[in-house]
Amino acid sequence: MPVPSDATRLKLFSPCPRGTEAALSEELRQLGADILETPPGGVRYAGDRALAYRANLHARIPSRVLMQVAEGDYRNEKTLYALALDTPWESWFDATSSLRVDVSAIRSPLRSLNFATLKVKDAIVDRLRERTGQRPSIDTRAPDVRVFAFLTERRATLYLDLSGEPLFKRGWRGRDDKGEAPLKENLAAALLALAGWSPGQALYDPFCGSGTILIEAAQMQAGIAPGLSRSFALQRLRDHDSGLFDRLRADAMRAARMPHPDAAPIAGSDIDPRMIELARRNAERAGLARHAITFEVRDFRSAPAPFTPPGKVVTNPPYGERIGLRHDGSSADEAVIGMIGANLKRHFGGWQVWMLSNDRQWPRQLGLREKRKYPLYNGAIECRLFGFEVFDAGARA
């Protein structure tokens, strides 16, 4: 049955990078969500309209916030069409809004998801045309409204996207940031959460690239909500409560003017001066003061710790010329990784070190034994977040 638009309790779903579901659940719980389920790749939860708005403004790990608008059994394209036709789309948008429909499925009996997408789109268009005499236009690139359908073997769930642009697009990454497959902001936030970092703890990223991990951390420490400088699809919906949203955004703006009482040093380095300059520009666009992050050009094969006492290293080490690694499988790769491990043992005694890698042999090549590891996906790439406790030579003796 369709969920009425004025319901005080909304059913919501947020997709997230695979492996980060527990971290996202905790983040949403802190915002006041009632967690219902954590299937692979997302979290189902419930709350009021204010929660949906807060999740868009404040949550760092989800890709989107989707509001469930209908759910029911289906057998074929005809019954899927009927479910979509019975949903009161006119409660949320009219024919002047451009539309995009996406369908995903697990074990669906339908032979073509493209045809299923067409049937959901047709149902929405037909309903609006019957009630308004007009039909919405389709825009697959920058639509006003996105509808998502998720199909299992027997059940279909329809969602209205409240976010618009994916939430990892915080609005600070410039056109000049075309790095080597830069880490997405929501995965960077998840790495910090899984590593147990929180504002008030010292942090260092020795392979900072364009600064994503550090900017996420520095914004958290400065109280800057990730969605503070962007707009959302929810603002274009007919049932949008602009007064409530404006109050929540104003609260977020006030929080950003109150520095963390226990601010700790945050630092980053990279062997490439161009990446350091890019990271500085990104940090400035993210609304951070120049002193919020210390950036330096350093070769981590020999660089000492940037400050004392020890803190956490959270990093996504790259391959390629930036740290001297080669892709041809030669022993030079392991030699350089071994130098990094030796430097950690020499200069980072007492530190907790967290490294994301798609190489399961990474701990062996570093010469360190992981204390924890989390399976994660960086896009389609299966990775591990390895956690190490580094002891100095005296402690090991």
N, C-alpha and C positions, 0 to 999 in steps of 0.2 A: 504493500500500500504506500502511496506517496506520503512523504513527511511534510506537514504544513509548514509554510515559510515562517509563521509566527510562533512556532513551537519554542518553548523555553529551554528544552533539552534537545540539542542537536547531536546527531550521530556524525562523527567526523573520521576521516582517514588521512594519514600523512605518509606518503612514501619516503623512503630514506635509503642510503647506500646499504647494501646487504652486509650484515654483520654489526650494524650500529643500532639495531632495534631496541636493545636494552637501554642504551644511552639515551635514545630519543624518548623512550617511555618515562625515564626519570626526569628528563627535561620538561616534558608535557605535564607530568605529575606536579612538578614544582610550580607550574603555571595554573594549576587548579583542575587539571583534566581528570576524569574518571577513566582509567585504562580498562578497555574491554578485552583486547586481544592483541598479540604481537605476532602476526604471521610473517614469514620471510619477506623482507623488503618493505616493511611498513608497520604502522601502529594504528589500531582502531581505538577510538576513545570517544567520550561524550562530554558535553558541557553546554553552557549557555552561549549566547551570541558574543558576550564579552570575551569568553575564552577563545572563540574562533578568531576574534580580532587580535587578542594578545598573542596567540600562536603565530600569526602572520608577522606581527611587529617584533616579537622577542625570541621566538624559537630559532636556534642556529642549525640544528641538524636536519630537519625535514626538507624535502624538495618542494613540497606543496602542502596546502591545507585544502582538502576536498570535503564538501558537505554532501552527505547522503540525501538524495531526494526521492528515491524509489528503490524497492527491492521486491523480487518475486520469482516464482518458478517460471521457467520457459522450456519449450521443447524444440523450437525451430525458429526460423527468422520471423515467421508470422506472429508467434506469441511474444517474441522480443519486441516487435513493432508495436503490439498492443500494449505492452507494459509502458513503453516510452510515450505512446499516444495518450495514455491515461494519466500522465504526470502533468501537474499544473505549471508548465514552464512560464506561462504568462504572469505568474506571481513574482518571477525574478527578472525577466527581461521581455522585451517586445521585438517586433519585426525590424525595428531600426538598428538593432544590435547585430553585428556580424558574428558568425558562429563557426566553431570547429568541434568535431566529435572524434574521440579516440576510443578504441576498444582493445582491451587485452583479455587474455583468457588462460585458464588452466584446465585441461582435460575437457574442453568444450566439444560437444558433438557437432557443432557447425563446421561445415567444410571450408568456409571462407570468412575470415575476420573482416576482410574488405567489404564483403557483401553485408555482414552484420553491421558494420559502421554505416553503410549506406541506409540500411533499414532504420537505425536509430535516428539518423539525420532526417530521413523522410518523415518519420513520426513527429519530430519536433517541428519541422516546417509545416506539415499538414495541420497540426493543432493550432499553431499561431495563425495560419492562413484562415482557418475556419472561424477563429475568434476575432481577428482584426481585419481580415480582408487583404493582408499583406504577408509576404514571406521574407524571412531574414536572408541576407546574403551569406555566402560561405567564404571564409578567409582562413586559410591554413597557416599563414605566416604570422599575422598579428591580429587575432580575433578579439572582439570585445568580450565574448563569452566562450568558455571551454566546457564541454561536457565529456565526462569519462564514463565508460561502461566497463564493468569487470564481470566476466563470465566464468562460472565453474561448470561442473558437469550438469547441474540442474538449476542453479540459481543465477540470477542476473541482478547486479546492483548498479544503479545509476548515480553519478556524482556530479555536482556542480563545483567547478574550480573557484576557490575564493582568492587565489594568489595571483594568477595571471602569469607574468614572467616567473620562472623557477625561483624559489626563495634563496638559492645559493648566489643569485645575481644581486649582490648587495648594493650595487650602484657605484662602487669606487674603482673598479678595474677599468683602466683606460684602454684606448685602442692600441696603444703601444705595448700592451701586455699580451704578447702572443707567444710567450715562453715555450718551453719544451713540455707540452701537455701539462699545463699548470694544475695543481691540486685544486679541486673545487672547494669553495669556502665551507660548505656544510660537512664535507668529509674532514677538512682540517679541524673544524669544531669538534667533530666526533673523536678524532685522535686525541685532542686535549682532554676530553671527558674520559675516554678509556684509560688514558695515562694517569688519571687522577689529579690533573692540574686544576687549580682554581685561583682566582685573583688573590694576590698576597703571597704567592709562591714565585721564586725566581725561575726564569725560563730562558732557554737558549736553543736556537736552531742554527746549527753550523752549516747547513746547506739550504739557506733560506729562500733562494731563488727570488721570486717576485714578492715574497714576504707574507704569503697567505696565512700560515699558521700563526705567525707573530701578530699580524693585524687582528685576527680573530681574538687572540688572547688580550691584546692591548685594548681593544674595544670593550671586552668584558670587564677589564680592570677599570676602564674609564666610565663604565656604566652606559655605553652607547649601544642602543638596541640595533640589531642587524637590519631591521626594516625601517629605520627611522627616516632614511633619505630616499625612499622609493614609494611608488603607488602600488595599489593592489586591485585585482579584478572585482573584489567585493564592493569597492567604491562605485562601480558602475551598475550594480544590481538595483532593481526597483525597491527592494525591501531594506536597502542600506540605511542603518541608523547613524547618520552623520554626526549627531550630537555625541553619541556614545563613543564613536571612533575618534572624534576630535579630542575628547577628554582623555582617552587612553594614549593618544599620541602626545598630548600636552604633558601627561605624566611621564612618558618616556623622555621627552625633551628636558624636563626638570631633573630627572635622574642623571642625564648625561652631563649636567652642570655640577654634579656632586662627585668629586674624585673619591676613589676607594681609600678608606682610612689606613689601610695597611699595604699600600702600593709597593710592589717589589720590582727589581730590575728585570727588564725583558730585552734580550739582545739577539742579534742575528748576524751571520757572516756568510760569505760566498767567495769563491775564488775568482768569480767574474765581476769586474767593476761595473759592467753594464747592468747586471742583475741588481746590484746594490743600489745603483741610482734609480732603477725602476721601482724597487721596493720602497725607497724613500718617497717617490712620487705617489705610489699607491697609498702609503700610510697617510700622507697629507690629504689625499682625496677622501680617505676614510674618516676624516675629521679628527685625527690624532695630533696632539702637540708634538713638536720635534723631539722632545726629550722622552716621549712615551716608549720609543724603541731605539736602542743603540745599534746602528748598522756599521759593519766594518768589512773591508776586503781581507780575507784570511784563507790560507790553505789549511784545511783541517787535518791534514796528515801530520802537522807539527804544531798546530795552534794550541796555546794553553787555554785554560778555562777563563771566561771573560770576567768573572767576578767570584768573590767568596762572601759568605759560606756557600756550600754546594746547593744546587737546585735541581731542576729537571731539564733534560734534553728531550725535545720532541721534534722529530725531523722525518723528512721523506727524501732519503739520499738519491740523487739522480745518477743516471749513467751518462757516459759521454765525456767530452773533453773538459767539462767543468770540474771534474775531480780526477781526470786522467784515466777513467775506465774505458775499456774497449768492448765492442759488441761481438768480436770475432771468436770469443771463447778461449782466448789465449790465457796463459798463466799470469800475465800482467794484471788482469782483473783481480785475481785473488791476492796478488802482491800488494796492490793499492789498498784493498779492503783490509788486509792484515796490518798495513801501516795505520789505518784509521783505528783499528782495534787496539794497537799498541799505544797510540796517542791517548785513547780513552783511559787505558790503564795507567799511563804515565801522569796525566794531568787532571783526570776527572774522578779521583778517588772520593767516594761518598756521594756521588751523583746517581740519580736514577735516569736511565737512558732508554728512550722509546724510539724505535726506528721502523718505518713502514717499508717493506720490500716484497717483491714478487718472487724472490729467490729463497727457497726453503733452507738452503745451505748458508744463508747469511750469518747466523750465529757462529757456525763452524769456521767460516772464512774470517770473521772478526777475531776469533779466539776467545769468545765469551759464551757463557751458558745462559740461555734466557731463563728468567724467573717466571714470566707470563708470556702468553701469545694469544692474539685474537685473530681469527680468520676474518678478512674483510674483502670487499670488492671495490677497487678503484675503477669505476666504470665497469667494463666487462672483464677487467684483469683481476684474477684471484691473487690476493696478497696476504701477508701476515703482519700484524703489528707486534713486534718483538719488544719485550720489556726486560731490561738488564739492571742489576745492582752492581755498580762498579766499586771495587775495594782497592785501596791504595796498597803499595808494596808492603808497607809495614803491617797492615791488617792481614795480608795473606801469609806473611812469614810465620 
